Amino acid sequence: MAARGPHDLSNNEILHMVRDIIGQIENNEELLNIRGILRVAGSHDAAQTILETGKVPPITSENIHTIVDVLKRSLSLMTTRIPSIDTTGLATLQAIAANVSDQETSKIALANAFQDFVDNLARSNDIDKESLGEILHNYMHLGKVISQYEATNKMTTNNCAIVIGPRMNEVLNLVPIPAAGDPALVMSAAAKASLVNDAIRIGIESGNYDVHFDQKYAEVKFNSRQRMITAVESQTEKTGASLEKLMTLLEKITGEIKQTERSLDTLKNQKDQLKGRGGLLHKKTPEEKKFLAQTRAALLREQEHYKSLSERLDALHRDIEDFEKSRIKFDHTRSELTASMRRLEHYLPSSPSTTDSDTTVSDDEFAMIENTERAFMPSVGVTTTTTAIVPDPDKERELSSEDRSPPRTPRSSQ
């Protein structure tokens, strides 16, 4: 078996790695105070090993730079997933990025477009799009948290953007930079990429990324998962009813097979008796020959019937096995959704209401539940307003001690 590589990681595995890394860093002041936390390179081989296993070790001052490399490369891994995710709205963001200028209003427009894109991903009713939105949002959120310790880690919002911007540009292909060719085109693309970094800085300085993804979109995710649990329970009930019908049919076919086996034994004995009576066939009477031919024909029919029943029985066993697997999968999905809701409840001021949402889920939607990582996301009809970005005219200002205090947000659940 070939060795597992980073590209073998599922979207869900990448998401959980990012959650783990950001959760450990943002809740550890010792790590947040490390100088150049985002900029210093770590061990490539050690990062590769982590990416191959998908398991993040406890983060310490000794391995922090390697873990940050894992975070950056995890985001880069999403590059290959974008086409399959088919994110609507990406073209609009790319168009705004392609036309960004050094005017502050232009960079603000790009920062707002990026936030709108993330917001659309969060509300896309698609688990892969939501995962991508969470990764993009939380990467920006980490930059926000780290920049609050700039007095010790020297990571201003501008420095964070210099690190984060190129990754965002790479993943979303905002400003393609040619590897070679016309130097003027390369320089022009590089200049555009620098403006993208400025837009990322403006985004980090805005209030859009003060809290991590789960907290910001808690109600949206909670309601969608509530609908999913209702849907899964309904499908589990349907699966149970189908299993009962299959078991009844199994019992019926098993009975028919036993009856056919008895008929075959009777016909075989009858044929043997007819063949043995009176010696050779040409010595038998016309009546005996006719009866023997009828017996042989009946025997062939029963053999064909037996074969057909056996094939139906095999298919039925496969169907029952598939339904049993589906029932187990639905039970596991429900457990995963319940755990997710418990995590999200922590961020809700009160129990969310789904009275304005249509809780009906069609059978076609159930077909989208291929596994617990790729469960469908029904629409919940919840909307919020994106925070408008107002840039600080003095982007390199000294932060107050209050600004530097870390956000008191719970660590993301693994």
N, C-alpha and C positions, 0 to 999 in steps of 0.2 A: 504494500500500500504506500502511495506517495506521501511524503511528509506534508503536513498541513502548513499552509502559508497564510500571510495576512489577508490575501484576497479571498481566502476561503471563509473568512469571518462573515457572518450574516449581518444585515443592517441592525438587527436587534443586539447582537454581540458588540458591535461598534458603539451603539447607543449606551449600553450598560458600562462599557469601559469609560466612555466620556463622563457619564454620571459619576462613576466611582472616582475618577481622577479629580474632577472639579469639586465633588463633595468633600474629598479629603483635603484639598488645598484650601478651599474657602473657609474651612472651619479650623484651620491651624495657623495661628499667628506667627509661629516660628518659621513656617514655610513662607508665609506671605512677606516676611521681612528679609528674605534671602535676596541679596543683591543680584540683579539681572535674572530674576527667576524665569522670565520668558525668553531671554536672549541667549543665555549661555548654552552651548551645545552639550549634549549628554553622550552616553555610549551608544553607538549605532547598533552594535551586536546585542547589547542588553535590551535595547528597545525592540529589536527584531524578535528576540525570544519572547518578550511579553506579547507582541502582536501575534505570534504563532500560537500561543496558548489562549489568548483572549482573557487572561487573568492578570489583574493589577495587584502588585504586592503593596504592603503598607508603605506609604510615602514618607521618606525621611530626608534630612538635609543632605544625606549622602547620595541618594538616587533621584532627587527632585528634578534635575535637569534631564535625566534619561526619561523620566515619566512625562515631562513636558514634551519631549520629542515624540513620545508615544501619542500624546494628545494631538500634536500637529499632524502626525502621519495618519492618525485615525480620521481626522478631518479630510486629509488628502485622499484616503481610501474611498470617500464618498464620491469622488470625481467620477469613478467608473459606474456609479449607481445612478447618477443624474438622468441619463437617457431612459433607463427603465422606470424611474420614478415619474418621468414625464410631467414635470412641474409646470403647470399653467401659471403664467405671470412672469416666468423667468425671462422671456424675450423682452418684456417691457422694462425690466430691471437692466438687462444688458443694453438696451437702446439708450436708456438714461445715462448709463456708465460710459457708453461710447461717445456721448455728446457732452460729458462733464467738462467744465472749464474751471479756471482758477478763481472765478467769482464765488464769493462765499455762498450766495443764494443757490448757485448751481450745485455746490457740494452738499448744501443742506437738502436740496431736492433729492440727491442721490442717497443720502443717509435716510431720508424719509421713505424713499422707494424700497430700500433694503429692509426697513422695519415692516413696511406693508407686505413685502414678499414673505418675510418670516411669519407675519400674522396670518397671511393666507394659508401658509403651510399648516399652521396650528389648527386651522378651521377647515381643512381640506377633506375631512371624512375619509382619509386614507392613512393607514398606519405608517407606511414608508415616508410619506410626505411629512407627517407629524414628527417622525423621528428626525428627519433632516432639519426641520424647523427647530426642534429642541436642541440639536447639536449646534446649529448656527447661533441661536439665542444664548445658550449657556456659555459658548466660547466668548461672546461679547460680554456677558455677565462677569466672567472670570477676569477679563480685562478691566472691567469697572472696579471689581473688588481689589485687584492687585494694584491699580493706580492709586488707591486710597492709602497705600503704604509707601508712596514714592519717596518720602524723606529718607527711608532706610534702604528700600530695594532699588531706588533710582529708576523705577518704571513709571514714568509719567504717562498720561493718556496718549501723548504723541508717540512715546516709545512703544507702548503696547500696540498702538495702531500699526507701527512699522513692522511688528511681528505678525499681527493678526491679519492685516490687510492683504498681504500676498497670498495667504492661505485662502481667504475668502475669494480673492480674484481667481485663484487656481481652481477651486471647487466649482464656482459659478461661471467661470469663463467670462468675466465681466469685460476685461480688456486683454485680449489675446496678445501675448508678446512673442514675436517671431524669434526663433532660436538663431537664425542667421538671415542674411539677405541685405536689402537696402539699409545702410546705417541710419538714414534719416527716418525710415519707418520704425526701426528698432528704438531709436531715441524718442520718437513721438509716442510710441506705445508705453515706453518706460515713464514718460512724463505723465501720461494718462493714469498709469498705475499708481504714481505718487499722489495724484488727486484722489484716487480711490482710497488710499491710506488716510488722506485728510477727512474724507467722508466717514470712514470707520471711526476716526478719532471723535468726530462730531457726534456720532452715534453713541460711543462709549460715554461721552460727557452728558448725553441726554438722560432723561429719566426712564427710558424704555427698557433698560437692562439692569435696573436697581435690584430686582429679585430674579431668581432663576425661573426657568420655564414652567415647572410644575406649579409654582406659586402664582405666577401671572395668569396662567390658563387653567387654573384648578377647576373652576366651574364648568368650563367647556369640556374638559376631559372627564370630570366626574359624571356629568349628564350623559355623555356619549357611552361611557362604560356601564352606566346604569341601564341604558337602553340595550346594550350588548348582552348584559346578564339576563334581562327579560327575554331577549331573542334566543339566547343559548338554552335557557330553561325550557322555552317552548319547543325548540328543536330537539332537546333531550327527550321531552315527552313524546314527540312524534317518532323519534328513533326507538323508544321503548315500545310504542304501539306497533311499529313495523317489525320489531324483533318478535313480538308475540305472534303476529301473523306468520312470520317465517317459521317459527317453531311449530305452529299448527300444521303448516304445509309440510314441514320436515317429517312430522309424525305420519301424515297422510301418505307421503311418497315412500317412506320406510315400510309402511304397511303394504302398499302396492308392490313394492319390490319383493317382499316376503311371499305375497300371494303369487307373483309371477314366477318366483323360484319353485314354488310347489307345482305350478302348472307345467313348468319346464321339465321337472322330474317325472311328472305323470306322462307327458308326451314322449319323453325319451324312453321310458319303460314300455310304453305302448308301441313305439316304433320298433324297439328291439324285439318285442314279442312277435310283431307282424313279420319282421324280417326272418326271424328264426322259425316261424311256423311254415311248414311245407317246403322248406329247403330253398332252392334258387327262385329268383323272381319270376322266370319264365314258366315255372311250374305252378305259380299261384293263380287262383281264379280271378276273373275280371273284378269281382267285388272286392277281393282282398287287395288287388293292385290299386283300385280306386281309393280304398280306405287308407292304404299306406301313403299314397300321394297326398291325400288330405291331411294326414297326420304330419307328414313332413312340412307341408305348407304352414300348418298351424304352429309347428315347432319354430319355423323361421320367423313367423310373425311375433311369437312370444320372445324370441331371442332379440329381435329388433326393438321390441317394447322394453325389454329388460335393459338393453343398451341405452335407450333414450332415458329411462328412469334413472339409470346410474349417472348419466351426464347431468341430468337435472339435480340429482342429489349432490354431486360435486359442486355444481354452481351454487346451490343453496347453501352449502357449507361455507363457500367463499363469501357469499353475501352476508351470512350471519357473522362471520369473522370480521368483515368490514364494518358492519353495524356495531359490533362490540367495540372495535377500535374507535369508531366515531363517538360512541357513548363515553368511553374513557377520555377521549380528546376533549369533548364538551365539558366533562367534569373538571378536567385540568384547566381548561380555558376559564371556566367560572371561578375557580380558585385564584387564578392569576388576576382576573378582573377585580375580584373582591379585595385582594391584597393591594392592587393599584388604587382602588377607591379608599381604602383605609389610609393610604399614604396621602391622598389628595384631601381627605377630610380635615387634615391638620391645618390646611390653608384656607378653609372655608369659614367665613364669619357666621354662617348659619347653613342649615341644610338646604341645598339647591332645589329649586322646583322644576319639574319637567311638565307642568300643566300646559305650557304653550307648545310642547313638542309632540309630534306625531310618534307614538311608540309602536306603530305597526311596522313589522319587518317582514319582507317577502321571502319566499323560498329561494329566489334568485340571490338575495343578499346572503343567505346562509351558505350558499356555495362558495362565497368568498372566504369563509373561515377554513383555511387550509391547514393552519396550525396556530398555536397560541401566540407566536410572534407576529403573524400576519393576519390577525383577526380583523374583520371589516369594521369600519368606523361609521355608524349611522349618523346622519345629520341631526344636530340638536337645536339649531336655530338660535344660538346665543351669540350676541354681538357685543363688542366693546369698542371704545374709541382709542385709536393709537395716540400716544403722547406726542404732541408737536415738539419739534426740536428747536431750541433757541440756543445758538452757539454763544459761548462765553468769549467776549472780545479779548480777554487776556488768557489765552489757552494755557500759558505756562505759569499761571499764578501759583503762589504758595498755598497749599491746602491748610485749612485750619485743623486743629487737633480734633474737632468734632467731625470734620469731613473724613479724617483718616480712620475713624473707628470702624471696625468691620461690620458689615450688615449682619444682624442677628437672625439669620435664616437657617432653618433646620437643614441638616445634611440630606441630600437626595438619597432615597432608598435604593438599594442595589436591586 
